[in-house]
Amino acid sequence: MESGLEVRHEGPVAHIVLSRPELRNAFNAELIGALQRAFDALAADGSVRAIVLSGAGKVFCGGADINWMRSSLDLSEDDNVEDARRLSRLLRTVNAVPKPVIGRVHGAALGGGAGLAAVCDVVVAATQTQFGFTETKLGILPAVISPFVMAKIGLSHARALCLTGERFDAGRAFDIGLVHEVVPEELLDDAVKRVAGEVLTASPSGVAATKALLAEVSQTRFDDTLEMTARAIARQRVSEEGQEGLRAFLERRKPTWTA
């Protein structure tokens, strides 16, 4: 454990746990740095097939640490820019890590905590969870999280929820695509384990390539995707795992992946 963060491994599944429960797992510079190092390390670890991101205690993440916010009052604009860049780099790292990131969300995910949920590939939330892009309530902006929030829920819902800063429940989060599954809190671990189990049956290289491809396609003109996608599937078909997956299917057996 370092700087309010716990990382543990259960076989090929890595668990990153925000561990500042007395502060609602709120962000500060130290936690952002610890998360950055953890995700960098897991991205490079070939034994890790999936990452579960969760929070200890009563909530997933309550947003920014009040003492961290208070310190920003004394920073220059340039210092505030660098402070924000660190969080942006972290979110971009989580968003692009070549392993599926499963968000185990409960209690509350507010401000930057909701942004952290937005960069997870799959989000499983407890029924009573409260979400909110609450920055405007504090006179600031959901600026750093906005690219990821808009990619996940679209401009219309982003305008409605970011401008008002209102809190909303897991049901609405599911309806707008921020959350993918809503379960009672006592079933949260079982649901996360099931999702991770599905990941482990898939090709590691296929999963990584698919995650990268979806990100690239989402930023590409439709007319330019023909060659990109054709080459992507061709590369995977001739790869070791592509060959193994097809042979296993034809031979009616489970594939043996390289990772």
Secondary structure as the mmCIF struct_conf table of DSSP 4:
data_model
#
loop_
_struct_conf.conf_type_id
_struct_conf.id
_struct_conf.beg_label_comp_id
_struct_conf.beg_label_asym_id
_struct_conf.beg_label_seq_id
_struct_conf.end_label_comp_id
_struct_conf.end_label_asym_id
_struct_conf.end_label_seq_id
STRN STRN1 GLU A 2 GLU A 2
TURN_TY1_P TURN_TY1_P1 SER A 3 GLY A 4
STRN STRN2 LEU A 5 GLU A 10
TURN_TY1_P TURN_TY1_P2 GLY A 11 PRO A 12
STRN STRN3 VAL A 13 LEU A 18
HELX_RH_3T_P HELX_RH_3T_P1 PRO A 21 LEU A 23
TURN_TY1_P TURN_TY1_P3 ARG A 24 ASN A 25
STRN STRN4 PHE A 27 PHE A 27
HELX_RH_AL_P HELX_RH_AL_P1 ALA A 29 ALA A 43
TURN_TY1_P TURN_TY1_P4 ALA A 44 ALA A 44
TURN_TY1_P TURN_TY1_P5 GLY A 46 SER A 47
STRN STRN5 ALA A 50 GLY A 55
BEND BEND1 ALA A 56 ALA A 56
TURN_TY1_P TURN_TY1_P6 GLY A 57 LYS A 58
BEND BEND2 PHE A 60 PHE A 60
STRN STRN6 CYS A 61 CYS A 61
BEND BEND3 GLY A 63 GLY A 63
STRN STRN7 ALA A 64 ALA A 64
HELX_RH_AL_P HELX_RH_AL_P2 ILE A 66 SER A 72
TURN_TY1_P TURN_TY1_P7 LEU A 73 ASP A 74
BEND BEND4 LEU A 75 LEU A 75
HELX_RH_AL_P HELX_RH_AL_P3 GLU A 77 ALA A 96
BEND BEND5 PRO A 98 LYS A 99
STRN STRN8 VAL A 101 VAL A 105
BEND BEND6 GLY A 107 GLY A 107
STRN STRN9 ALA A 108 LEU A 110
TURN_TY1_P TURN_TY1_P8 GLY A 111 GLY A 111
HELX_RH_AL_P HELX_RH_AL_P4 GLY A 112 ALA A 118
TURN_TY1_P TURN_TY1_P9 VAL A 119 VAL A 119
BEND BEND7 CYS A 120 ASP A 121
STRN STRN10 VAL A 122 ALA A 126
TURN_TY1_P TURN_TY1_P10 THR A 127 GLN A 128
STRN STRN11 GLN A 130 GLY A 132
HELX_RH_3T_P HELX_RH_3T_P2 GLU A 135 LEU A 138
TURN_TY1_P TURN_TY1_P11 GLY A 139 GLY A 139
TURN_TY1_P TURN_TY1_P12 ALA A 143 ILE A 145
HELX_RH_AL_P HELX_RH_AL_P5 SER A 146 THR A 164
STRN STRN12 ARG A 167 ASP A 169
HELX_RH_AL_P HELX_RH_AL_P6 ALA A 170 ASP A 175
TURN_TY1_P TURN_TY1_P13 ILE A 176 GLY A 177
BEND BEND8 LEU A 178 LEU A 178
BEND BEND9 HIS A 180 HIS A 180
STRN STRN13 GLU A 181 VAL A 183
HELX_RH_3T_P HELX_RH_3T_P3 GLU A 185 LEU A 187
HELX_RH_AL_P HELX_RH_AL_P7 LEU A 188 LEU A 200
TURN_TY1_P TURN_TY1_P14 THR A 201 THR A 201
BEND BEND10 ALA A 202 ALA A 202
HELX_RH_AL_P HELX_RH_AL_P8 PRO A 204 SER A 218
TURN_TY1_P TURN_TY1_P15 GLN A 219 GLN A 219
BEND BEND11 THR A 220 THR A 220
HELX_RH_3T_P HELX_RH_3T_P4 PHE A 222 ASP A 224
HELX_RH_AL_P HELX_RH_AL_P9 THR A 225 ARG A 237
TURN_TY1_P TURN_TY1_P16 VAL A 238 VAL A 238
BEND BEND12 SER A 239 SER A 239
HELX_RH_AL_P HELX_RH_AL_P10 GLU A 240 LEU A 250
TURN_TY1_P TURN_TY1_P17 GLU A 251 ARG A 252
BEND BEND13 ARG A 253 ARG A 253
#
